[in-house]
Amino acid sequence: MERLSKVLAHAGVASRRKAEELIANGHVKVNGAMINAQGMKISSADVVEVDGIPISKENKVYFLFYKPRGVITSVSDELGRKTVMDFFVHVKERIYPIGRLDWDTSGVLLLTNDGEFAHQMMHPSHEIEKVYAAKVEGLANKENLRPLTKGVKIDGIKMCPARYEIIQVDSTRKISVVRLTIHEGRNHQVKKMFSAVGLPVQKLRREVYGGLDVKGLRPGEYRALNKKEINLLKS
Ligand code: URA
């Protein structure tokens, strides 16, 4: 027996918290009866519907995608632009991206149909480490990057201290490449952090997410995570 909200999250319907909202707002039926109290426990024999549609008990799948630039991290786009889902047309499970990368950012993006897992990965308390390689305008040095290691303010909120490594400084072209490691995941965070220290980002790539990189993949390719990788992330 498992809690209804957990079953909904596992089925990829929504995060556990959102699933609780769905229950409270009367969207969920069990064996034909509307449920709006939390805490109900159900077994695999029970039929669960959300807005009249039975939830699927599909297998959990986990993919590592090398997101190319010029692609939106979204399951659909009203304007018909290319989304990450266009690369997964042959995957029958109802997967979606864990977090997001900007349209012009490339690199590691995980996709899954495991709502509970996705929720855990995105929760700030889990501090999943993300490593970005940023090509920035200007000459990076210890002085101008120091605020990043103390925690710069973005939109009035102080970020956690980040680690950096200067990869390249081209004084002729006045550009630098800096590797930045963070474990938060705010919108446009890396671009905003570099802007805050006067080094606007020209190009951004996520090299590592939770210890996983795009080794062996070309932009637009993906692979399934193996059991060991999934268990490592879950732990
Ligand atoms: N930070 C950004 O600014 N953009 C991304 O796509 C990811 C992190």
Residues whose N, C-alpha, C, O or C-beta is under 5 A from the ligand:
A	BS01	URA	R100 L101 D102 T105 R186 H188 Q189 V190 K191 K192
